[in-house]
Amino acid sequence: MNTSTVTATYGVTGMNCGHCSQAVTTEVSALPGVREVEVDVAAGAMTVTSEQLLDEALLRDAVTEAGFELTGAV
């Protein structure tokens, strides 16, 4: 069983509350291979732990679906 993971941090704009954080977490967590999502609303950042590096376009779509904008890896 492969237990290796990749962790990456991305900027997300437009979040300002716990509901925002939950919306982003829900959408990104649904992506294949995602194991953990941590959102820091104050910093405008999201850290994703996944089985492999995620396609940024898929990640961007998930964040957009939640109502926010992915600004890219930080």
N, C-alpha and C positions, 0 to 999 in steps of 0.2 A: 504494500500500500504506500503510495506517495504522500508524504506528509509535509513536503516543502510548500512554502507559501511566499507570496510577493506582497509587500506593503508599499503603497504609494499614496502621496498626499496631493490633493487638488484644491484649487481655489474655487469657491462657489459664491456668487453674488446674489443679493436680494433677500437673504435670510435675516430674520430679526426676532424669532421667538422659538419656543419649544415645538410648536406645531410645524414650523418650517423644517426644523431638524428632523422631526418624525416623518414628514412627507418625503424628504430626500432619502432618509434611511430606508424607508419602505420600498421606494422605486429601485434604488441601487442594490439593495439586498436581494431583489428578485432576479438579478442578472446571473447567468450561469457561472459557477465557480466562485462566487463571492462568499466569503466566510464571515467577515465582520465589517461593519461600517461604523465609524465614529465621526460625528459631526460637531464642530466647534463653531457655533453661531457667531460668537464675538469676534473670532479670528477670520470668519468667512472661509473656513477650510473644512475639508472632509478627508479622512484617512480610510483607505479601503485595503483590506487584507483579502487576497484571493489566491486561488490555486495557480494562476498564471497572470502575467501582466494583461490587463484588460484593454480591449480596443477602445481608444479614447472616443471614437464616434458613438459607440454603444453607450458608453458612460455619459456622454454629453446628451444623448437622447433621453436617458433615464432621468437625469437632472432637469432637463427641459420639461419632461412629462410631470415632474413634481412642481413645476412653476418657477424654476430658478435657472441661472446661467452658470455653466461650467467655464471657468476662465483658463483651465489647463493645469498641468502638473506644476507643483512648486517645489 
